[in-house]
Amino acid sequence: MAESIHGHEVMRLMAAAPAGIPRDQLERAIAERFGPEARFHTCSASNLTAGDLIRFLEGRGKFSPTTDGALSVDPRKICNHE
């Protein structure tokens, strides 16, 4: 199994698109950047798929919906530890 990627990396990917990214495009961007079989972890969860991670971060208030339904991240909500 490949090494698990911290969710902060996905949040940094999101921060590069301040206008937000539609959920389906975000999942494709994650697959392109990290691979379609990549697994992710956070400070309190592990073995997450890209879809699981998006839902988890959204539930934790890390991702917010934009007025047009895309998801965005406030860079101030990205922790800097690994």
C-alpha positions in Angstrom: 0.0 0.0 0.0 1.3 3.5 -0.8 2.1 6.0 1.8 -0.9 7.9 3.2 -1.1 11.6 2.3 -2.0 14.2 4.9 -5.2 16.1 4.2 -3.3 19.3 4.4 -1.9 18.6 1.0 -5.4 18.6 -0.5 -6.2 21.7 1.4 -3.1 23.4 -0.1 -4.3 22.2 -3.6 -7.6 23.9 -2.8 -6.0 27.1 -1.6 -4.5 27.5 -5.1 -8.0 28.0 -6.4 -9.5 30.8 -4.3 -12.7 31.0 -6.3 -13.4 27.3 -5.3 -13.6 24.1 -7.2 -16.7 22.0 -8.0 -16.7 18.7 -6.1 -16.4 16.5 -9.2 -13.5 18.6 -10.5 -11.8 18.5 -7.1 -12.0 14.7 -7.0 -10.5 14.6 -10.5 -7.7 17.0 -9.5 -6.9 14.9 -6.4 -6.7 11.8 -8.5 -4.5 13.5 -11.1 -2.2 14.9 -8.4 -2.0 12.0 -6.0 -3.2 9.0 -8.0 -6.6 7.4 -8.2 -5.8 4.8 -5.5 -4.3 7.4 -3.0 -5.3 7.2 0.6 -5.4 10.1 3.0 -5.2 10.8 6.7 -5.9 13.8 9.0 -5.1 14.4 12.6 -8.1 12.3 13.6 -9.0 10.0 10.7 -7.1 7.6 8.4 -7.4 5.4 5.3 -9.7 7.9 3.6 -10.4 7.9 -0.1 -10.5 11.3 -1.9 -14.3 11.4 -1.6 -14.1 10.4 2.1 -11.6 13.2 2.7 -13.7 15.8 1.0 -16.7 14.9 3.1 -14.6 14.8 6.3 -13.1 18.2 5.7 -16.4 19.7 4.7 -18.0 18.3 7.9 -15.2 19.8 10.0 -15.8 23.2 8.4 -12.5 23.2 6.5 -14.2 23.4 3.1 -17.1 25.8 2.5 -19.5 26.0 -0.3 -19.3 29.0 -2.6 -22.4 30.8 -4.0 -22.2 28.7 -7.2 -21.9 25.4 -5.3 -18.2 24.8 -5.6 -16.0 24.1 -2.5 -13.4 26.6 -1.2 -10.9 26.6 1.6 -9.8 29.4 3.8 -6.0 29.2 3.9 -6.0 30.3 7.6 -7.8 27.0 8.4 -4.8 24.9 7.1 -2.7 23.7 10.0 1.1 23.6 9.3 2.1 20.4 11.1 2.5 17.1 9.4 
